[in-house]
Amino acid sequence: MIHSAPAAALSPTGVLRASINLGNPILARRDPSSGAVIGVSVDLARALAERLDAPLQLVVVDTASKSVDVVREERGDIGFFAIDPLRGQEIAFTPPYVLIEGGYLVRQDSPLQHNEEVDRPGRRITVGAGSAYDLYLSREIRHAELLRAPSSPAVVPTFLAEGHDVAAGVRQQLEADARRIPGLRLLPGRFMVIRQAMGLLRSRGPAASAYLEAFVEDMKASGFVAEALRRHAIEGAAVAPPGA
């Protein structure tokens, strides 16, 4: 194992514990054949563990808020999160490694045609509880009502079951739902761009944060992130530019 101050702060138990959120299929999911957890976040966690010469332990959860809790409660050392100022009070983020679009989905017969029409009195928006979209829309929505599904994958089922007006989430996930379920469509464009980064508790210290930042920049510059996105057939996400 690499015996350095940053390495010791990143994996103080001698094992790198990585919080993996299955709620965002762009980042991680279960292989339908083997049941193994796969995805770009898993690949990055494995690469970091190899660089630290440490065993890797995946702490797998199903929502973004649970993933944050894993790191906040020090049941995990690192995690993969959307950069958000509220989370940033406790978690030090790296620069983003991928950029993901957030979109709105409506029924085919909805009068809504543009994103700007969503935030109106009487409109009800379904969003995954504790997700980056929830945090963002909680700050930005002024007139519509936010109603929370238990997780991001549950957004469209909740939207349909409860008769809400709009579903908000990862554009790729919403596109997949619209292909699978008749009578749905996405509004054009995006309402936000999510910057997905790695993160660790600020209390782990600036040296550990700098090490993780350098790791992410290296993974982008080397083509590792781009290759991982291709290997996992991910659409709807782009490699973040250097230092973004």
C-alpha positions as CSV (number, residue, x, y, z in Angstrom):
1,M,0.0,0.0,0.0
2,I,1.1,3.6,-0.7
3,H,2.1,5.0,2.7
4,S,1.5,8.7,2.2
5,A,-0.6,11.3,4.0
6,P,-3.1,11.6,1.2
7,A,-3.4,7.9,0.8
8,A,-3.9,7.4,4.6
9,A,-6.6,10.1,4.6
10,L,-8.3,8.5,1.6
11,S,-8.3,5.0,3.0
12,P,-7.7,5.2,6.7
13,T,-8.8,1.6,7.3
14,G,-6.5,0.3,4.7
15,V,-9.5,-0.4,2.4
16,L,-10.8,2.1,0.0
17,R,-14.6,2.2,0.6
18,A,-16.5,3.7,-2.3
19,S,-20.1,4.7,-2.1
20,I,-21.9,3.7,-5.4
21,N,-25.3,5.1,-6.2
22,L,-27.5,2.9,-8.5
23,G,-30.1,5.6,-8.8
24,N,-28.3,7.2,-11.7
25,P,-27.9,4.6,-14.5
26,I,-25.4,6.8,-16.3
27,L,-22.9,6.2,-13.4
28,A,-23.7,2.7,-12.2
29,R,-26.1,-0.1,-12.6
30,R,-26.3,-3.9,-12.1
31,D,-25.3,-6.1,-14.9
32,P,-28.6,-7.9,-15.9
33,S,-26.7,-11.2,-16.4
34,S,-24.4,-11.4,-13.5
35,G,-25.9,-8.9,-11.0
36,A,-22.5,-7.3,-10.6
37,V,-22.4,-3.5,-10.1
38,I,-20.8,-1.9,-13.1
39,G,-20.4,1.6,-14.6
40,V,-18.1,4.5,-14.9
41,S,-18.1,5.3,-11.2
42,V,-17.2,1.7,-10.4
43,D,-14.3,1.8,-12.9
44,L,-13.0,5.1,-11.4
45,A,-13.2,3.6,-7.9
46,R,-11.3,0.5,-9.0
47,A,-8.6,2.7,-10.7
48,L,-8.2,4.8,-7.6
49,A,-7.9,1.7,-5.4
50,E,-5.2,0.3,-7.7
51,R,-3.3,3.6,-7.6
52,L,-3.4,3.6,-3.8
53,D,-2.5,-0.2,-3.8
54,A,-5.5,-0.7,-1.6
55,P,-8.3,-3.3,-1.6
56,L,-11.7,-1.9,-2.9
57,Q,-15.0,-2.2,-1.1
58,L,-18.2,-1.0,-2.8
59,V,-20.9,0.4,-0.5
60,V,-23.9,0.2,-2.9
61,V,-27.0,2.3,-2.4
62,D,-30.1,3.2,-4.5
63,T,-30.3,6.9,-4.1
64,A,-28.1,10.0,-4.2
65,S,-29.0,11.1,-0.6
66,K,-28.1,7.6,0.8
67,S,-24.8,7.9,-1.1
68,V,-24.1,11.2,0.6
69,D,-25.0,9.8,3.9
70,V,-22.5,6.9,3.5
71,V,-19.6,9.4,3.1
72,R,-21.0,11.9,5.7
73,E,-21.3,9.1,8.3
74,E,-17.8,7.7,7.3
75,R,-19.1,4.4,6.3
76,G,-17.4,5.1,3.0
77,D,-14.3,7.1,2.1
78,I,-15.2,8.5,-1.3
79,G,-18.4,8.9,-3.3
80,F,-19.7,10.0,-6.7
81,F,-22.0,13.0,-6.5
82,A,-23.5,15.9,-8.4
83,I,-21.8,19.1,-7.3
84,D,-24.2,21.1,-5.2
85,P,-23.5,23.9,-2.7
86,L,-25.6,22.3,0.1
87,R,-23.7,19.0,-0.1
88,G,-20.5,21.1,-0.4
89,Q,-20.8,22.3,3.2
90,E,-19.5,18.9,4.3
91,I,-18.1,17.3,1.2
92,A,-15.1,18.5,-0.9
93,F,-15.7,17.9,-4.5
94,T,-13.2,17.3,-7.3
95,P,-13.7,19.0,-10.7
96,P,-16.5,17.1,-12.6
97,Y,-15.6,14.1,-14.6
98,V,-18.8,14.0,-16.6
99,L,-21.6,16.4,-17.4
100,I,-25.2,15.1,-17.5
101,E,-28.3,16.9,-18.7
102,G,-31.5,17.2,-16.6
103,G,-34.8,17.2,-18.5
104,Y,-38.5,17.3,-18.1
105,L,-41.0,14.7,-19.2
106,V,-44.7,15.2,-19.8
107,R,-47.7,13.3,-21.2
108,Q,-48.2,13.4,-24.9
109,D,-51.3,15.5,-24.5
110,S,-49.8,18.0,-22.1
111,P,-50.1,21.7,-23.0
112,L,-46.5,22.2,-22.0
113,Q,-44.1,22.7,-24.9
114,H,-41.1,24.4,-23.3
115,N,-39.1,24.2,-20.1
116,E,-39.9,27.8,-19.2
117,E,-43.6,26.9,-19.0
118,V,-43.1,24.4,-16.1
119,D,-42.7,26.8,-13.2
120,R,-46.3,28.0,-13.0
121,P,-48.9,28.0,-10.2
122,G,-50.8,24.7,-10.0
123,R,-48.2,22.7,-11.8
124,R,-46.8,19.6,-10.0
125,I,-43.3,18.3,-10.6
126,T,-42.2,14.8,-9.6
127,V,-38.5,14.6,-8.6
128,G,-36.3,12.0,-6.9
129,A,-36.0,12.8,-3.2
130,G,-32.5,14.1,-2.4
131,S,-31.3,13.9,-6.0
132,A,-29.3,16.7,-7.6
133,Y,-32.5,17.7,-9.4
134,D,-34.4,17.9,-6.1
135,L,-31.7,20.2,-4.6
136,Y,-31.5,22.4,-7.7
137,L,-35.3,22.7,-8.3
138,S,-35.8,23.3,-4.5
139,R,-33.8,26.5,-5.0
140,E,-35.0,27.5,-8.4
141,I,-38.8,26.7,-8.6
142,R,-40.9,29.6,-7.4
143,H,-44.5,28.8,-8.3
144,A,-44.9,25.1,-9.2
145,E,-45.1,22.4,-6.5
146,L,-42.3,19.8,-6.0
147,L,-43.5,16.3,-5.1
148,R,-40.8,13.7,-4.2
149,A,-40.6,10.1,-5.4
150,P,-38.6,7.8,-3.1
151,S,-35.7,7.5,-5.7
152,S,-34.8,8.7,-9.2
153,P,-35.8,5.4,-10.9
154,A,-39.2,5.8,-9.2
155,V,-39.9,9.3,-10.7
156,V,-41.8,8.3,-13.8
157,P,-43.9,5.6,-12.1
158,T,-44.8,8.1,-9.3
159,F,-45.5,10.8,-11.9
160,L,-47.9,8.4,-13.7
161,A,-49.6,6.9,-10.6
162,E,-50.2,10.3,-8.9
163,G,-51.2,12.2,-12.0
164,H,-48.6,14.9,-11.7
165,D,-47.8,17.3,-14.5
166,V,-44.1,16.9,-15.1
167,A,-41.3,14.4,-14.3
168,A,-37.8,15.8,-13.7
169,G,-34.6,13.8,-13.9
170,V,-31.7,12.5,-15.9
171,R,-32.5,13.1,-19.5
172,Q,-31.2,9.7,-20.5
173,Q,-33.4,7.9,-18.0
174,L,-36.5,9.9,-19.1
175,E,-35.8,9.1,-22.7
176,A,-35.6,5.4,-21.9
177,D,-38.9,5.7,-20.0
178,A,-40.6,7.5,-22.9
179,R,-39.5,4.8,-25.3
180,R,-40.8,2.1,-23.0
181,I,-44.1,3.7,-22.0
182,P,-46.5,5.0,-24.7
183,G,-47.9,8.5,-24.5
184,L,-44.9,10.3,-23.0
185,R,-42.6,12.9,-24.5
186,L,-39.7,15.0,-23.3
187,L,-39.7,18.8,-23.5
188,P,-36.9,20.1,-25.8
189,G,-33.5,21.2,-24.3
190,R,-32.5,20.9,-20.7
191,F,-33.3,22.7,-17.5
192,M,-29.8,22.1,-16.0
193,V,-26.5,20.5,-16.5
194,I,-25.3,18.3,-13.7
195,R,-21.6,18.2,-12.9
196,Q,-20.8,14.8,-11.6
197,A,-17.7,14.7,-9.4
198,M,-15.9,12.6,-6.9
199,G,-16.0,13.7,-3.3
200,L,-14.8,13.1,0.3
201,L,-15.4,14.6,3.6
202,R,-13.7,18.0,4.0
203,S,-12.4,16.8,7.4
204,R,-10.1,14.3,5.5
205,G,-7.9,17.4,4.8
206,P,-6.6,19.5,1.8
207,A,-3.9,17.0,0.8
208,A,-6.4,14.2,0.3
209,S,-8.7,16.6,-1.6
210,A,-5.8,17.6,-3.9
211,Y,-4.9,14.0,-4.5
212,L,-8.4,13.1,-5.5
213,E,-8.7,16.2,-7.7
214,A,-5.4,15.3,-9.5
215,F,-6.7,11.8,-10.0
216,V,-9.9,12.9,-11.7
217,E,-8.0,15.3,-14.0
218,D,-5.7,12.5,-14.9
219,M,-8.6,10.1,-15.7
220,K,-10.1,12.7,-18.0
221,A,-6.9,13.7,-19.7
222,S,-5.8,10.0,-20.3
223,G,-9.1,9.1,-22.0
224,F,-10.1,6.7,-19.2
225,V,-13.5,8.4,-18.6
226,A,-14.3,8.6,-22.3
227,E,-13.5,5.0,-22.7
228,A,-15.5,4.0,-19.7
229,L,-18.6,5.8,-21.1
230,R,-18.1,4.0,-24.5
231,R,-17.6,0.6,-22.9
232,H,-20.8,0.9,-20.9
233,A,-22.7,2.3,-23.9
234,I,-23.6,5.5,-22.1
235,E,-25.4,8.2,-24.0
236,G,-26.5,11.6,-22.6
237,A,-23.2,12.2,-20.8
238,A,-20.1,14.1,-21.9
239,V,-16.6,14.1,-20.4
240,A,-16.2,17.3,-18.5
241,P,-13.4,19.7,-19.9
242,P,-10.1,20.0,-18.0
243,G,-10.5,21.9,-14.7
244,A,-14.2,22.4,-15.2
